[in-house]
Every structure is written in structure tokens, then in C-alpha cells.
Amino acid sequence: MLTNKRLFVSDMDGTFYLGDGLLKGSLEFANAVHRLGSKLVFLTNNSSRTPEEYIRKLTKLGVDRTLFEVYTSGEATISFLKRDFPNKRVFLLSTPSVREMFRKSGVNLDDNSPELLVLAYDTTINYERIRKAALFIRQGIPFIATHPDVNCPTEDGPVPDVGSFLSLFEASTGRRPDNIIGKPDPTILKMVMDDFGYGPEETVMIGDRIYTDIECGLSAGVDTYLVLSGETTADMVPDSHSYEVVNNIGSIIEIIERGNTV
């Protein structure tokens, strides 16, 4: 029963909001989770912003700060680097704010002689940065991506995300990343569960992409909901599947309040 769940982990882009607008039922869903006495954590692959920037965006959209926490693939990548590549020099493709987050977290950034390369969702990227990255990748240094999403949903339609740039670099260099940190790798969801002290049986995963959000939840062994408000449309859902499908995140409120089984 959803009323027995204590950790609701939700995607943001295409699931809770789209562009600068909340999707139908989003605010009501956040309040419903709060009434249950449960935690709402936004887990996003979108590494173009810092958690603080997402918090500011959500509060500006009218979501009370006490209702949620935020965890990004950028944060997970920093944890991965500090564990597996401590003190290594990193060439980072990212937005300026995320670059500053990496730097403040103790990651040694180096644009000239890096020992590894990290590709985040860089909405400020230019050809010179692409050129340098391709040359470093060709040298064979470890290549890490924050997440695999091909597109990012926007109000104007899907736009190229990290996965699209991975295809560009593969076409140029013949290499794929050695590690992709974000969803669908269940490690990132397990990190959230560990941080908040809940197990798979107490957790729900919600998202709009089958190949990232949904696969992540299923791989982590948690109850998983696909919403049709973002990238995935009804005709993309296979006839046989092991997750719940709802129109939008607001539809989950009815299931919570009815106390229905998953």
C-alpha cells in the first residue's frame, strides 16, 4: 500500500514540472506525501544545475521548502570521483554553477592536463570545449558521464541532453563513457535510500522515462510509477510491464488517499 511508503523519490523534468510550470497535480502530490508523514526527494539526472538552484526554482514555483529535498546526478558524480578517483585532475564539461559546485566539493579541475574527463549537462557548451574534450577522450583517459538521457523535456519540446553529446563523442572518437553515474544505475537510488534510512520496501520511484527512471526503480527493487506527462507517451509503453502507469503525478494522490494496493 502506498500509505505504508515512507520515501517517495520523484524525477523533476517532465514529471513534476515542465519548463517553468508545475504539471497537473504536482503541488497537491507534494502535500499528500507530507500528510502521510513521508519524505519527498527529487532525484534528477539533469546535471545542468546545482541542488540549490533546483530548490530556488521549486520554491519560486510555489512548492514549500519543507516539503522536499533534492539530489542530482552531479552530486552523485562528485561522490563517485572522491571515492574512485581521489585528487585526480578533471576536465569538466558543465555549466558555470555546476563547475563551482565540483570545485567547492574538492574536485581538482584542470582544463590543460587532466587525468580524466567528466561530461555533465552543459547548456553553455561551445565548439572549443567540444574540441578539447574529444582530444582528451582520444588520449584514453577515463571518461565519465553524469547520466545517459538523450533529450531533456522542455515546454518547446525535447532538446539535446548528455546522451546526445555522448553520441557525438562516440562518432568522433569511437569511445563510450567508462562510467555513467545517474539513472538507470540503481546505485544513485540506493544512495538516496541510505541517506534517508529507508529500504526498498518503503520506497516509491516516480518518473517519465522508461529507460532511466523506471529501469532505475525496478533495478533497485522498489515500487515504480511511470507518468505520461513527459517524454514517454502511452503508445511507447510495452504491453507487458512490471510498473504502474498513470497520466500524471497527481493521479497518484487518488491511489494514496484510497489506500489501494500497488
C-alpha positions in Angstrom: 0.0 0.0 0.0 1.3 3.5 -0.8 0.1 4.6 2.6 2.9 2.4 4.0 5.6 4.1 1.9 8.0 6.4 3.7 10.2 7.7 0.8 8.8 9.0 -2.4 11.6 9.6 -5.0 10.5 11.6 -8.0 12.1 12.8 -11.1 11.5 16.6 -11.9 11.7 17.4 -15.6 8.6 16.0 -17.3 7.3 14.5 -14.0 6.8 17.3 -11.5 7.3 20.3 -13.7 7.9 21.2 -17.4 9.9 24.3 -18.1 8.7 27.0 -15.7 5.4 25.5 -14.9 4.2 22.8 -12.4 2.5 19.8 -14.1 -1.1 18.9 -13.1 -1.4 17.7 -9.5 2.2 18.3 -8.6 1.7 20.6 -5.7 -1.2 18.5 -4.4 1.0 15.4 -4.6 3.8 17.0 -2.5 1.3 18.0 0.1 -0.2 14.5 0.1 3.2 12.9 0.8 3.7 15.4 3.6 0.3 14.4 5.2 1.5 10.8 5.1 4.5 11.8 7.2 6.7 10.6 4.4 9.7 12.2 2.6 9.7 13.5 -0.9 13.1 13.6 -2.6 13.6 14.8 -6.1 16.2 12.7 -7.9 17.2 14.3 -11.2 19.6 13.2 -13.9 19.7 16.8 -15.0 23.2 18.0 -14.0 22.9 21.4 -15.6 22.0 23.0 -12.2 23.1 22.6 -8.6 20.7 21.4 -5.9 20.4 24.9 -4.6 19.3 26.2 -8.0 16.6 23.5 -8.2 15.5 24.4 -4.6 15.1 28.0 -5.7 13.2 27.1 -8.8 10.8 24.8 -6.9 10.1 27.4 -4.2 9.6 30.1 -6.9 7.0 27.7 -8.5 5.2 27.7 -5.1 6.4 24.5 -3.5 7.0 25.0 0.2 10.7 24.3 1.1 9.7 22.0 4.0 8.0 19.6 1.5 11.1 18.3 -0.4 14.8 17.6 -0.8 16.8 17.5 -4.0 19.6 15.1 -5.1 21.3 15.4 -8.6 23.4 13.2 -10.8 26.1 15.9 -10.4 26.2 15.3 -6.6 26.4 11.5 -7.2 29.3 12.0 -9.7 31.2 14.1 -7.2 30.8 11.2 -4.6 32.0 8.8 -7.3 35.1 10.8 -8.1 36.1 11.3 -4.5 35.7 7.5 -3.9 37.3 6.1 -7.1 39.5 8.9 -8.4 40.6 10.9 -5.3 42.6 14.0 -6.1 42.7 13.3 -9.8 42.8 16.2 -12.3 39.4 16.5 -14.0 38.4 18.2 -17.3 34.7 19.0 -16.7 32.1 19.9 -19.3 29.4 21.7 -17.3 27.6 24.9 -16.6 29.5 27.5 -14.5 27.4 26.9 -11.4 27.9 23.1 -11.5 31.6 23.7 -12.2 31.7 25.8 -9.0 29.9 23.0 -7.1 32.5 20.5 -8.2 35.3 22.9 -7.2 33.9 23.7 -3.8 33.4 19.9 -3.2 37.2 19.4 -3.5 37.3 18.1 -7.1 40.6 19.2 -8.8 39.6 20.8 -12.0 42.2 21.1 -14.8 41.5 22.2 -18.4 45.0 21.6 -19.7 46.4 18.3 -18.4 43.5 16.3 -16.9 43.7 12.7 -15.8 40.0 12.1 -16.5 37.1 13.7 -18.2 33.5 14.3 -16.9 30.6 15.2 -19.1 27.7 16.9 -17.3 24.7 18.5 -19.0 26.5 21.6 -20.3 23.9 24.1 -21.7 26.7 26.6 -22.2 29.0 24.3 -24.2 30.9 25.7 -27.3 32.9 24.2 -30.1 36.3 24.8 -28.4 35.2 22.8 -25.3 33.9 20.0 -27.5 37.2 20.0 -29.5 39.3 19.8 -26.3 37.1 17.1 -24.8 37.4 15.0 -28.0 41.2 15.2 -28.0 41.4 14.2 -24.3 39.0 11.3 -24.9 41.2 10.1 -27.7 44.2 10.1 -25.3 42.4 7.3 -23.5 41.9 8.9 -20.1 38.9 7.7 -18.1 35.6 9.1 -19.5 32.7 9.6 -17.1 29.1 10.9 -17.8 26.7 12.1 -15.2 23.7 10.5 -16.9 22.6 9.0 -20.2 19.4 11.0 -21.1 19.3 11.7 -24.8 16.8 14.6 -24.5 15.7 17.0 -21.9 11.9 17.8 -22.0 11.0 21.5 -22.3 7.9 23.4 -22.9 9.1 23.8 -26.6 9.8 20.1 -27.0 12.7 17.8 -26.3 16.2 19.3 -26.6 19.6 17.5 -26.7 20.9 16.3 -23.3 24.0 14.4 -22.3 23.1 11.3 -24.3 23.1 13.3 -27.5 26.6 14.5 -26.8 27.7 11.0 -26.0 26.7 10.0 -29.5 28.7 13.0 -30.9 31.8 12.0 -29.0 31.4 8.3 -29.9 31.1 9.3 -33.6 34.3 11.4 -33.3 36.4 9.2 -31.0 34.9 5.7 -31.1 34.6 5.7 -27.3 31.7 5.4 -25.0 32.0 6.5 -21.3 33.7 4.2 -18.9 31.1 5.1 -16.3 27.6 6.6 -16.4 26.6 7.7 -12.9 22.9 8.6 -13.0 19.7 6.7 -13.6 19.2 3.9 -14.7 22.1 2.8 -12.5 20.3 1.8 -9.3 23.3 2.9 -7.2 22.1 6.5 -7.2 18.7 5.5 -5.9 20.3 3.3 -3.2 22.4 6.3 -2.2 19.2 8.3 -1.6 17.6 5.4 0.4 20.7 5.0 2.5 20.9 8.8 3.2 17.3 8.8 4.5 17.4 5.5 6.2 14.7 3.6 4.3 14.7 0.3 2.5 13.3 -0.7 -0.9 10.0 -1.9 0.6 9.4 1.6 2.0 10.3 3.4 -1.2 8.5 4.5 -4.4 10.2 5.7 -7.6 8.3 8.0 -10.0 9.4 9.3 -13.4 8.6 9.9 -17.0 11.3 7.9 -18.8 11.2 4.1 -19.1 14.9 3.8 -19.9 16.2 5.8 -16.9 13.6 6.5 -14.1 11.6 3.3 -14.5 14.6 1.0 -15.1 16.3 2.5 -12.1 13.4 1.9 -9.8 12.9 -1.7 -11.0 16.6 -2.5 -10.7 16.6 -1.1 -7.1 13.6 -3.3 -6.2 11.2 -0.5 -5.4 7.6 0.1 -6.5 7.8 2.2 -9.6 5.4 4.5 -11.3 5.6 5.8 -14.9 3.9 9.2 -15.6 2.8 10.1 -19.1 3.4 13.8 -18.7 6.9 13.9 -20.0 9.0 12.0 -22.6 7.0 8.8 -22.6 3.6 8.5 -24.4 1.0 5.8 -24.0 2.0 4.1 -27.3 5.6 3.8 -26.0 4.5 1.6 -23.1 5.0 -2.1 -23.8 2.0 -4.4 -23.5 3.8 -6.4 -20.7 5.4 -4.3 -18.0 6.1 -4.6 -14.2 5.4 -1.0 -13.2 2.3 1.2 -12.8 1.3 3.7 -15.4 -0.6 6.9 -14.6 -1.4 10.0 -16.5 0.5 12.4 -14.2 1.9 12.6 -10.7 -1.4 14.0 -9.5 -3.1 10.7 -10.3 -1.0 9.0 -7.6 -2.8 11.1 -4.9 -6.0 9.2 -5.6 -4.2 5.9 -5.0 -2.6 7.2 -1.8 -5.9 8.5 -0.4 -7.9 5.4 -1.4 -5.2 3.3 0.3 -5.3 0.9 -2.7 -2.6 -1.7 -3.2 0.1 -1.0 -5.7 
